[in-house]
């Protein structure tokens, strides 16, 4: 009778052990599914070149792979191989991501530099060396600064030899354009200085010829001499500073003139203007002398006329007085009768 309870107890213990093993196996399979899901996620992140995110997923996968119950899954060894493959491939993913980021940075920087170059090219096309303006020069300088910033800000990318060579070409274009803008500045200053003075001097000489009186002629020629002298002095100083501008044609009057020719013209025309000024001053002195003589004659004539008028007035007054005296005498004689 006592054997029956013992048999029942043994059967119960065997049943519990069987149920526990099955439960562990099920949990192991569930862990295997979790690991598979995490590994798939890490593989997708690697394909998307997201190494940081993939590394986090691998950390989670490693924790799951350490679960004891996973040992009951027949897929454990396969999962471990997949995990190892992803881990070993991670450096290549990091390198690929770095290359992609670098390529994107280079492409973005090139786009910025190309835009700056395009803006500079447009402003340089509008910058005429024959007739440079302050506005055109200022615009070119603006885009030169923009190009310089665009290249400098990408300096870190020049570890890439191909990009560094490309950036050097952009710097060369910047350097070439800088030389042209500097030349334009000097030419604009020559136009605004010596050329403008030469133009003003010629206008004054024309005005002198049109003047009917000597004083305005002297004033106009004097101003012309002053402008021609300044034209020569300033022009020589500018040529000494930058001889390159000497042969550059500049818009002037109805044609063109080079700075060298302008300086020569100022010198030649100054000689003629000095001679003319001397003539005009003599003419003015003669005119003034003539005017003084005429004024003296006028005053003398006026004085003579006044003296004559005064004498006539005195004679008239004397005659009237005599007449009045005779009338009084006649009246007195009439009363005596």
C-alpha positions as CSV (number, residue, x, y, z in Angstrom):
1,X,0.0,0.0,0.0
2,X,2.9,2.4,0.7
3,X,4.4,1.9,-2.7
4,X,1.6,3.7,-4.5
5,X,2.2,7.1,-2.9
6,X,5.9,6.9,-3.8
7,X,5.1,6.1,-7.4
8,X,2.7,9.0,-7.6
9,X,5.3,11.4,-6.2
10,X,8.0,10.2,-8.7
11,X,5.6,10.8,-11.6
12,X,4.7,14.3,-10.3
13,X,8.4,15.3,-10.0
14,X,9.1,14.0,-13.5
15,X,6.1,16.0,-14.9
16,X,7.4,19.2,-13.2
17,X,10.8,18.8,-14.6
18,X,9.4,18.2,-18.1
19,X,7.2,21.3,-17.9
20,X,10.1,23.5,-16.7
21,X,12.4,22.4,-19.6
22,X,9.7,23.1,-22.1
23,X,9.1,26.5,-20.6
24,X,12.8,27.3,-20.7
25,X,13.0,26.2,-24.3
26,X,10.1,28.5,-25.2
27,X,11.7,31.4,-23.4
28,X,14.9,30.6,-25.3
29,X,13.2,30.7,-28.6
30,X,11.6,34.0,-27.6
31,X,15.1,35.4,-26.7
32,X,16.3,34.1,-30.1
33,X,13.6,36.1,-31.9
34,X,14.5,39.2,-29.9
35,X,18.2,38.8,-30.8
36,X,17.2,38.3,-34.5
37,X,15.1,41.4,-34.4
38,X,17.9,43.5,-32.8
39,X,20.5,42.1,-35.2
40,X,18.3,42.8,-38.2
41,X,17.9,46.4,-36.9
42,X,21.7,46.7,-36.6
43,X,22.2,45.3,-40.1
44,X,19.7,47.9,-41.5
45,X,21.5,50.7,-39.6
46,X,24.8,49.6,-41.1
47,X,23.2,49.6,-44.6
48,X,22.0,53.1,-43.8
49,X,25.6,54.0,-42.7
50,X,24.5,54.8,-39.1
51,X,27.4,53.2,-37.1
52,X,26.5,54.9,-33.8
53,X,22.9,53.6,-33.9
54,X,24.2,50.2,-35.0
55,X,26.6,50.1,-32.1
56,X,23.8,50.7,-29.6
57,X,21.8,47.9,-31.2
58,X,24.8,45.5,-31.0
59,X,25.2,46.3,-27.3
60,X,21.6,45.3,-26.8
61,X,22.1,42.1,-28.9
62,X,25.2,41.2,-26.8
63,X,23.2,41.5,-23.6
64,X,20.5,39.2,-25.1
65,X,23.1,36.7,-26.3
66,X,24.3,36.3,-22.8
67,X,20.9,35.0,-21.6
68,X,21.4,31.4,-20.3
69,X,18.0,30.3,-21.7
70,X,19.1,31.3,-25.2
71,X,21.5,28.3,-25.0
72,X,18.4,26.1,-25.4
73,X,17.7,27.7,-28.9
74,X,19.2,25.9,-31.9
75,X,19.7,29.3,-33.5
76,X,22.1,30.6,-30.9
77,X,25.3,29.8,-32.8
78,X,23.8,31.3,-36.0
79,X,22.9,34.5,-34.1
80,X,26.3,34.7,-32.6
81,X,27.9,34.5,-36.0
82,X,25.6,37.2,-37.3
83,X,26.5,39.4,-34.3
84,X,30.2,38.9,-34.9
85,X,29.9,39.7,-38.6
86,X,28.1,43.0,-37.8
87,X,30.7,43.8,-35.2
88,X,33.6,43.1,-37.5
89,X,32.0,45.1,-40.3
90,X,31.4,48.2,-38.1
91,X,34.8,49.8,-38.8
92,X,34.1,49.7,-42.6
93,X,30.7,51.2,-41.9
94,X,32.3,54.0,-39.9
95,X,34.8,54.6,-42.7
96,X,32.0,54.6,-45.3
97,X,30.0,57.0,-43.2
98,X,33.0,59.3,-42.8
99,X,33.6,59.2,-46.5
100,X,30.0,60.0,-47.3
101,X,30.0,62.9,-44.8
102,X,33.2,64.1,-46.3
103,X,31.9,63.9,-49.8
104,X,28.8,65.7,-48.8
105,X,30.8,68.4,-47.1
106,X,33.0,68.8,-50.1
107,X,30.0,69.0,-52.5
108,X,28.4,71.6,-50.3
109,X,31.6,73.6,-50.0
110,X,32.2,73.4,-53.7
111,X,28.7,74.7,-54.3
112,X,29.3,77.7,-52.0
113,X,32.6,78.4,-53.7
114,X,31.1,78.0,-57.2
115,X,28.3,80.5,-56.3
116,X,30.9,83.0,-55.0
117,X,33.0,82.5,-58.2
118,X,29.9,83.0,-60.3
119,X,29.0,86.2,-58.5
120,X,32.6,87.4,-58.9
121,X,32.7,86.6,-62.6
122,X,29.5,88.6,-63.1
123,X,30.9,91.6,-61.3
124,X,34.2,91.4,-63.1
125,X,32.4,91.3,-66.4
126,X,30.7,94.6,-65.5
127,X,34.0,96.2,-64.3
128,X,35.3,98.1,-67.3
129,X,39.0,99.1,-67.1
130,X,38.4,101.7,-69.7
131,X,35.8,103.4,-67.6
132,X,35.8,101.9,-64.1
133,X,33.3,103.2,-61.5
134,X,33.3,103.1,-57.7
135,X,30.1,101.2,-57.7
136,X,31.5,98.4,-60.0
137,X,34.7,98.3,-57.9
138,X,32.8,98.0,-54.7
139,X,30.7,95.1,-56.0
140,X,33.7,93.2,-57.2
141,X,35.4,93.7,-53.8
142,X,32.3,92.4,-52.1
143,X,32.4,89.2,-54.1
144,X,36.1,88.9,-53.7
145,X,35.5,88.9,-49.9
146,X,32.7,86.3,-50.4
147,X,35.0,84.0,-52.4
148,X,37.8,84.3,-49.8
149,X,35.4,83.4,-46.9
150,X,34.0,80.5,-48.9
151,X,37.4,79.0,-49.5
152,X,38.8,79.7,-46.0
153,X,35.9,78.2,-44.3
154,X,36.5,74.9,-46.2
155,X,40.2,74.8,-45.3
156,X,39.7,71.7,-43.1
157,X,38.5,69.7,-46.2
158,X,41.9,70.2,-47.9
159,X,43.2,67.0,-46.4
160,X,41.5,65.7,-49.5
161,X,44.1,66.2,-52.2
162,X,41.5,66.5,-55.0
163,X,39.6,69.1,-53.1
164,X,42.8,70.9,-52.2
165,X,43.8,71.1,-55.8
166,X,40.4,72.5,-56.7
167,X,40.5,75.0,-53.9
168,X,43.9,76.2,-55.2
169,X,42.4,76.9,-58.5
170,X,39.7,79.0,-56.8
171,X,42.4,80.9,-54.9
172,X,44.2,81.5,-58.2
173,X,41.1,83.0,-59.7
174,X,40.7,85.2,-56.5
175,X,44.3,86.3,-56.8
176,X,43.9,87.2,-60.5
177,X,40.7,89.1,-59.9
178,X,42.3,91.0,-57.0
179,X,45.0,92.2,-59.3
180,X,42.4,93.4,-61.9
181,X,40.4,95.2,-59.2
182,X,43.5,96.9,-57.8
183,X,44.3,98.1,-61.4
184,X,40.7,99.3,-61.8
185,X,41.0,101.3,-58.5
186,X,44.2,103.1,-59.8
187,X,42.6,103.8,-63.2
188,X,39.4,105.1,-61.6
189,X,41.5,107.4,-59.4
190,X,43.4,108.6,-62.5
191,X,40.1,109.4,-64.3
192,X,38.7,111.2,-61.3
193,X,42.0,113.1,-60.7
194,X,44.3,114.1,-63.6
195,X,41.8,113.3,-66.4
196,X,39.1,115.4,-64.7
197,X,41.5,118.3,-64.2
198,X,42.5,118.1,-67.8
199,X,38.9,118.2,-68.9
200,X,38.2,121.2,-66.6
201,X,41.2,123.0,-67.9
202,X,40.1,122.6,-71.5
203,X,36.6,123.8,-70.6
204,X,38.1,126.9,-69.0
205,X,40.2,127.7,-72.0
206,X,37.1,127.4,-74.2
207,X,35.2,129.7,-71.8
208,X,38.1,132.2,-72.0
209,X,37.9,132.4,-75.8
210,X,34.1,133.1,-75.5
211,X,34.5,135.8,-72.9
212,X,34.2,139.4,-74.3
213,X,36.0,141.1,-71.4
214,X,39.6,140.5,-70.3
215,X,38.9,139.9,-66.6
216,X,36.7,136.8,-67.1
217,X,39.4,135.6,-69.6
218,X,42.2,136.0,-67.1
219,X,40.1,134.2,-64.4
220,X,39.3,131.3,-66.8
221,X,42.9,130.9,-68.1
222,X,44.3,131.2,-64.5
223,X,42.0,128.3,-63.4
224,X,43.1,126.3,-66.5
225,X,46.8,126.8,-65.6
226,X,46.1,125.7,-62.0
227,X,44.3,122.5,-63.2
228,X,46.9,121.7,-65.8
229,X,49.7,122.0,-63.2
230,X,47.8,119.7,-60.8
231,X,47.0,117.3,-63.6
232,X,50.7,116.9,-64.4
233,X,51.9,116.6,-60.8
234,X,49.3,114.1,-59.7
235,X,49.6,112.1,-62.9
236,X,53.4,111.7,-62.6
237,X,53.0,110.6,-59.0
238,X,50.4,108.0,-59.9
239,X,52.5,106.7,-62.8
240,X,55.5,106.4,-60.4
241,X,53.4,104.4,-58.0
242,X,52.0,102.1,-60.6
243,X,53.6,102.2,-64.0
244,X,51.3,99.5,-65.3
245,X,48.4,102.0,-65.8
246,X,50.5,104.1,-68.1
247,X,49.4,102.4,-71.3
248,X,45.8,101.6,-70.4
249,X,43.2,103.4,-72.5
250,X,40.7,105.4,-70.5
251,X,37.4,106.8,-71.8
252,X,37.9,110.6,-72.2
253,X,36.0,113.2,-74.0
254,X,34.8,111.6,-77.3
255,X,37.5,109.0,-77.4
256,X,40.2,107.5,-75.2
257,X,43.4,108.6,-73.6
258,X,46.2,106.7,-71.7
259,X,47.5,108.1,-68.4
260,X,50.9,108.6,-70.0
261,X,49.3,110.6,-72.9
262,X,47.2,112.6,-70.4
263,X,50.3,113.6,-68.4
264,X,52.1,114.6,-71.6
265,X,49.0,116.6,-72.7
266,X,48.9,118.4,-69.4
267,X,52.5,119.4,-69.7
268,X,52.2,120.6,-73.3
269,X,48.9,122.5,-72.7
270,X,50.3,124.1,-69.5
271,X,53.1,125.7,-71.6
272,X,50.5,127.2,-74.0
273,X,48.2,128.2,-71.2
274,X,51.0,130.0,-69.3
275,X,51.8,132.0,-72.5
276,X,48.2,132.8,-73.0
277,X,47.8,133.8,-69.4
278,X,50.6,136.3,-69.8
279,X,49.0,137.7,-72.9
280,X,45.6,137.9,-71.2
281,X,47.1,139.6,-68.1
282,X,48.8,142.3,-70.4
283,X,45.5,142.8,-72.2
284,X,43.7,143.1,-68.8
285,X,46.3,145.7,-67.7
286,X,45.9,147.6,-70.9
287,X,42.2,147.4,-70.6
288,X,42.3,148.6,-67.0
289,X,44.6,151.5,-68.0
290,X,42.2,152.4,-70.8
291,X,39.3,152.2,-68.5
292,X,41.1,154.4,-66.0
293,X,41.9,157.0,-68.7
294,X,38.3,156.9,-69.9
295,X,37.1,157.4,-66.3
296,X,39.5,160.3,-65.8
297,X,38.3,161.9,-69.0
298,X,34.7,161.3,-68.0
299,X,35.3,162.9,-64.6
300,X,37.1,165.8,-66.3
301,X,34.3,166.3,-68.7
302,X,31.8,166.2,-65.9
303,X,33.8,168.7,-64.0
304,X,34.0,171.1,-67.0
305,X,30.3,170.7,-67.7
306,X,29.5,171.4,-64.1
307,X,31.8,174.5,-64.1
308,X,30.1,175.7,-67.2
309,X,26.7,175.1,-65.7
310,X,27.7,176.8,-62.5
311,X,28.9,179.9,-64.4
312,X,25.8,180.0,-66.4
313,X,23.7,179.8,-63.3
314,X,25.7,182.6,-61.7
315,X,25.3,184.7,-64.8
316,X,21.6,184.0,-64.8
317,X,21.3,184.9,-61.2
318,X,23.3,188.1,-61.8
319,X,21.1,189.1,-64.7
320,X,18.0,188.5,-62.6
321,X,19.4,190.6,-59.8
322,X,20.2,193.4,-62.2
323,X,16.8,193.2,-63.6
324,X,15.3,193.3,-60.2
325,X,17.4,196.3,-59.3
326,X,16.3,198.2,-62.4
327,X,12.7,197.4,-61.7
328,X,13.0,198.6,-58.1
329,X,14.7,201.8,-59.3
330,X,12.0,202.5,-61.8
331,X,9.3,201.9,-59.2
332,X,11.0,204.3,-56.9
333,X,11.2,207.0,-59.6
334,X,7.6,206.6,-60.4
335,X,6.5,207.3,-56.8
336,X,8.5,210.6,-56.7
337,X,6.6,211.9,-59.7
